[in-house]
Amino acid sequence: MALKIGVIGPTNVQKLTRLTRKPANFFLKRARQIGRILADIGAELWVNSDQGMLVGVIRGYREARGKKIVILWPRKSEPWPRDHAKHYVKYADFVRKEPNWFWTNYNVVALPDICVCVGLSAGTLSELAYIKWNYKLKRGRLKRLVVIKELLRDGKFPPEIEFDIKQILTYIGKTKDLAKALKRFSI
């Protein structure tokens, strides 16, 4: 059975570029590299249907002939619109239809074995909150959260999040180190 790896991260690369002062190409190249790494290790990719870093990971995974892309999609536009994300469903090998955006964002971090964080945004912070509560209350499947420091503005999570999940949190410095980090974890 393939390792299920969820990916969370910013969907607005232009905003990420302004906040980090790194060019968009820096992030998009690494997103594709992450997708290729996940395909090369034989992982099943779990991601929400959206743009930015997420679609970059999907494209790299597809280019490397990854086994299976599971895209989570909200059945209803609640509490937020979903039309902007419909375009990305086409990349899925399997569409997992969730009741709404809450369940879409929750399940991308609750159902996979490992989650990889490819940068921060307001949406990513909400997904990290779900990870925190699931860890604290022993819910969900997630056993490990891997964070790529070069994709974060300050190279770390806010301490309020880091403190609560430090037992399942693994930082790696560079995207190129992701395969090595993932191979260390046996689920």
Secondary structure, 3 states (H helix, E strand, C coil): CCCEEEEECCCCHHHHHHHHCCCHHHHHHHHHHHHHHHHHCCCEEEEECCCCHHHHHHHHHHHCCCCCEEEEEECCCCCCCCHHHHHHHHHCCEEEEECCHHHHHHHHHHCCCEEEECCCCHHHHHHHHHHHHHHHHCCCCCCEEEEEHHHCCCCCCCHHHHHHHCCCEEEECCHHHHHHHHHHCCC
